[in-house]
Amino acid sequence: MAKKNNPYLESDTVSPLNIYGQSKALAEESVLKNDPDALIIRTSAFFGPWDQHNFVHHALRSFKNEQTFVAPKDVVISPTYVPDLVDTSLDLLLDEVNGIWNICNKGSISWAMLATEVANRSGYNPKNFKAVTLPEMNFIASRPNYSVLTTEKGFELPNLDNALERFFREQEMLTV
């Protein structure tokens, strides 16, 4: 996608920075070429109470175990709560819509602020948390500093605060 400082819409030009992004763009192009009535869902930074392999769970586990946790403070994203993603995806399928749809919770946050929010909501002391810049992360592949998604299709998921509230409520229920 072209570099922007405001949320990306479904109609924005695609301009991926790395092989991963290029593969996603090629997949979208191929799917739509072979089936113009296909539904393509774009999402970002998903997290859910049952999935242990996402940023929120990694942050929680690190804070709980008092391990070092590092996250970029200059990368802004639009996290997506998996139950909201699934509900909306199913609604779109049932309604037989097609095309490209951006589905993520309303709002944006940096990875570092998300980690801080996770620490605050969990009650864990983030004493071993370090907010760094993207270059300090030493990723091999280029990454965008801003990849917030929004939609121009007339619907919105609940905001990120609401999604995190439900996430932590589900976490409590899982540990009872």
Beta strands, then each sheet from edge to edge (+ up, - down):
strand 1: 39-42
strand 2: 46-47
strand 3: 69-72
strand 4: 76-77
strand 5: 80-81
strand 6: 99-102
strand 7: 109-110
strand 8: 129-132
sheet 1: 1+ 6+
sheet 2: 2+ 5+
sheet 3: 3+ 8+
sheet 4: 4+ 7-
end
